[in-house]
Amino acid sequence: MLQEFEQVALVVNVPAYGFVVGDVGTVVDITRNCEGITVEFFNFAGETIAIVPLHQSDVRLLGVSEVMHARSILPTP
């Protein structure tokens, strides 16, 4: 079961926000029924990009053998 402030990776694309499978965010809220969660996504400067309502099934916990990856969510000129 997920807990607040755990880092998670998306297992689904969230095109409305420009996020794709593997993007990492932090759980900031869990609904009372434990099905819904709110995940905050940050840039590498620590600024919030988006706060997104999701289902627990949309994310997974990170593994210790995984590596972070950088990409832009803005279209390139």
ZATORLO-979671 format. One line per field, with one value per atom (N, C-alpha, C): atom name; z, x, y; residue in one letter; residue number from 1; chain. Coordinates in steps of 0.1 Angstrom, whole numbers, plus 5000, padded with zeros to 4 digits. Layout:
% ZATORLO-979671
name	c(CA:...)
c3	c(Z:...)
c1	c(X:...)
c2	c(Y:...)
resn	c(A:...)
resi	c(NUM:...)
chain	c(A:...)
This chain:
% ZATORLO-979671
name	c(N:CA:C:N:CA:C:N:CA:C:N:CA:C:N:CA:C:N:CA:C:N:CA:C:N:CA:C:N:CA:C:N:CA:C:N:CA:C:N:CA:C:N:CA:C:N:CA:C:N:CA:C:N:CA:C:N:CA:C:N:CA:C:N:CA:C:N:CA:C:N:CA:C:N:CA:C:N:CA:C:N:CA:C:N:CA:C:N:CA:C:N:CA:C:N:CA:C:N:CA:C:N:CA:C:N:CA:C:N:CA:C:N:CA:C:N:CA:C:N:CA:C:N:CA:C:N:CA:C:N:CA:C:N:CA:C:N:CA:C:N:CA:C:N:CA:C:N:CA:C:N:CA:C:N:CA:C:N:CA:C:N:CA:C:N:CA:C:N:CA:C:N:CA:C:N:CA:C:N:CA:C:N:CA:C:N:CA:C:N:CA:C:N:CA:C:N:CA:C:N:CA:C:N:CA:C:N:CA:C:N:CA:C:N:CA:C:N:CA:C:N:CA:C:N:CA:C:N:CA:C:N:CA:C:N:CA:C:N:CA:C:N:CA:C:N:CA:C:N:CA:C:N:CA:C:N:CA:C:N:CA:C:N:CA:C:N:CA:C)
c3	c(5000:5000:5000:4992:4991:5003:5006:5017:5012:5019:5015:5015:5006:5004:4998:4994:4987:4972:4966:4952:4944:4933:4925:4910:4902:4887:4881:4870:4863:4855:4855:4846:4835:4834:4823:4818:4806:4801:4806:4809:4813:4803:4791:4781:4784:4792:4796:4803:4809:4816:4809:4799:4792:4798:4807:4814:4807:4808:4802:4812:4808:4816:4821:4834:4839:4846:4843:4850:4865:4872:4887:4894:4904:4912:4926:4935:4949:4953:4960:4965:4976:4974:4984:4991:4986:4992:4988:4998:4995:5000:4991:4995:5006:5012:5024:5020:5008:5004:4998:4998:4994:4979:4971:4957:4949:4953:4946:4953:4946:4951:4944:4950:4943:4942:4931:4929:4924:4930:4926:4918:4907:4898:4899:4900:4902:4890:4887:4878:4887:4881:4888:4897:4895:4904:4916:4917:4929:4928:4916:4914:4909:4914:4910:4895:4888:4874:4874:4882:4882:4894:4898:4909:4903:4902:4893:4902:4900:4907:4898:4905:4898:4907:4901:4908:4913:4924:4928:4917:4909:4898:4887:4887:4877:4880:4892:4896:4902:4903:4911:4919:4929:4937:4929:4932:4926:4931:4923:4927:4929:4938:4941:4930:4920:4908:4897:4899:4888:4889:4877:4876:4871:4876:4872:4857:4850:4836:4834:4827:4825:4810:4809:4796:4798:4787:4788:4785:4792:4789:4780:4777:4768:4754:4744:4730:4726:4719:4714:4702:4701:4690:4677)
c1	c(5008:5000:5009:5005:5013:5011:5021:5020:5024:5019:5022:5037:5042:5056:5065:5059:5067:5068:5080:5081:5076:5069:5063:5066:5065:5066:5053:5050:5037:5038:5027:5026:5017:5011:5003:5007:5004:5006:4995:4999:4989:4990:4985:4987:4982:4972:4966:4977:4987:4997:5011:5012:5024:5033:5028:5036:5035:5045:5046:5050:5048:5052:5066:5069:5082:5085:5077:5079:5077:5085:5085:5078:5070:5064:5063:5058:5057:5042:5038:5024:5022:5013:5010:4997:4988:4975:4970:4963:4956:4942:4932:4918:4915:4904:4899:4897:4892:4890:4903:4914:4927:4928:4918:4919:4925:4921:4927:4939:4947:4959:4961:4969:4973:4988:4994:5008:5014:5024:5030:5043:5044:5056:5064:5077:5086:5097:5102:5114:5126:5138:5150:5154:5148:5150:5141:5133:5124:5111:5108:5096:5085:5073:5062:5058:5057:5052:5037:5032:5018:5014:5002:4996:4985:4986:4977:4969:4956:4948:4949:4952:4954:4948:4947:4944:4956:4956:4968:4973:4964:4968:4976:4976:4983:4998:5002:5016:5022:5035:5042:5053:5057:5068:5081:5091:5104:5112:5120:5130:5143:5151:5164:5174:5171:5180:5177:5167:5163:5171:5172:5180:5170:5172:5164:5168:5159:5162:5156:5163:5158:5152:5141:5135:5127:5125:5116:5102:5092:5078:5073:5082:5078:5082:5074:5077:5091:5099:5112:5109:5116:5113:5119)
c2	c(4988:5000:5012:5022:5035:5043:5051:5061:5075:5085:5098:5101:5108:5113:5102:5091:5081:5085:5082:5085:5073:5076:5066:5069:5059:5061:5057:5065:5062:5049:5042:5030:5032:5044:5049:5063:5066:5079:5088:5101:5111:5123:5121:5131:5145:5146:5159:5168:5162:5169:5167:5159:5157:5147:5139:5128:5115:5107:5094:5083:5071:5060:5061:5060:5061:5074:5085:5097:5096:5103:5101:5113:5110:5120:5116:5124:5121:5121:5111:5110:5120:5129:5140:5138:5130:5127:5114:5107:5095:5096:5092:5094:5084:5087:5079:5064:5062:5048:5041:5049:5044:5040:5044:5041:5053:5065:5076:5082:5088:5095:5108:5116:5129:5128:5130:5129:5143:5148:5160:5157:5164:5162:5175:5173:5184:5184:5196:5196:5195:5195:5192:5204:5216:5227:5227:5216:5215:5223:5228:5235:5226:5228:5220:5222:5211:5211:5210:5200:5197:5188:5190:5181:5174:5161:5153:5142:5142:5131:5119:5108:5095:5084:5072:5060:5053:5045:5038:5029:5024:5014:5022:5035:5043:5044:5040:5042:5029:5029:5018:5024:5017:5022:5020:5028:5027:5016:5010:5000:5005:4999:5004:5003:4995:4993:5002:5012:5021:5034:5040:5052:5063:5076:5087:5091:5097:5101:5115:5123:5137:5138:5145:5148:5161:5168:5180:5176:5182:5180:5191:5201:5211:5207:5211:5208:5215:5209:5215:5224:5235:5244:5239)
resn	c(M:M:M:L:L:L:Q:Q:Q:E:E:E:F:F:F:E:E:E:Q:Q:Q:V:V:V:A:A:A:L:L:L:V:V:V:V:V:V:N:N:N:V:V:V:P:P:P:A:A:A:Y:Y:Y:G:G:G:F:F:F:V:V:V:V:V:V:G:G:G:D:D:D:V:V:V:G:G:G:T:T:T:V:V:V:V:V:V:D:D:D:I:I:I:T:T:T:R:R:R:N:N:N:C:C:C:E:E:E:G:G:G:I:I:I:T:T:T:V:V:V:E:E:E:F:F:F:F:F:F:N:N:N:F:F:F:A:A:A:G:G:G:E:E:E:T:T:T:I:I:I:A:A:A:I:I:I:V:V:V:P:P:P:L:L:L:H:H:H:Q:Q:Q:S:S:S:D:D:D:V:V:V:R:R:R:L:L:L:L:L:L:G:G:G:V:V:V:S:S:S:E:E:E:V:V:V:M:M:M:H:H:H:A:A:A:R:R:R:S:S:S:I:I:I:L:L:L:P:P:P:T:T:T:P:P:P)
resi	c(1:1:1:2:2:2:3:3:3:4:4:4:5:5:5:6:6:6:7:7:7:8:8:8:9:9:9:10:10:10:11:11:11:12:12:12:13:13:13:14:14:14:15:15:15:16:16:16:17:17:17:18:18:18:19:19:19:20:20:20:21:21:21:22:22:22:23:23:23:24:24:24:25:25:25:26:26:26:27:27:27:28:28:28:29:29:29:30:30:30:31:31:31:32:32:32:33:33:33:34:34:34:35:35:35:36:36:36:37:37:37:38:38:38:39:39:39:40:40:40:41:41:41:42:42:42:43:43:43:44:44:44:45:45:45:46:46:46:47:47:47:48:48:48:49:49:49:50:50:50:51:51:51:52:52:52:53:53:53:54:54:54:55:55:55:56:56:56:57:57:57:58:58:58:59:59:59:60:60:60:61:61:61:62:62:62:63:63:63:64:64:64:65:65:65:66:66:66:67:67:67:68:68:68:69:69:69:70:70:70:71:71:71:72:72:72:73:73:73:74:74:74:75:75:75:76:76:76:77:77:77)
chain	c(A:A:A:A:A:A:A:A:A:A:A:A:A:A:A:A:A:A:A:A:A:A:A:A:A:A:A:A:A:A:A:A:A:A:A:A:A:A:A:A:A:A:A:A:A:A:A:A:A:A:A:A:A:A:A:A:A:A:A:A:A:A:A:A:A:A:A:A:A:A:A:A:A:A:A:A:A:A:A:A:A:A:A:A:A:A:A:A:A:A:A:A:A:A:A:A:A:A:A:A:A:A:A:A:A:A:A:A:A:A:A:A:A:A:A:A:A:A:A:A:A:A:A:A:A:A:A:A:A:A:A:A:A:A:A:A:A:A:A:A:A:A:A:A:A:A:A:A:A:A:A:A:A:A:A:A:A:A:A:A:A:A:A:A:A:A:A:A:A:A:A:A:A:A:A:A:A:A:A:A:A:A:A:A:A:A:A:A:A:A:A:A:A:A:A:A:A:A:A:A:A:A:A:A:A:A:A:A:A:A:A:A:A:A:A:A:A:A:A:A:A:A:A:A:A:A:A:A:A:A:A)
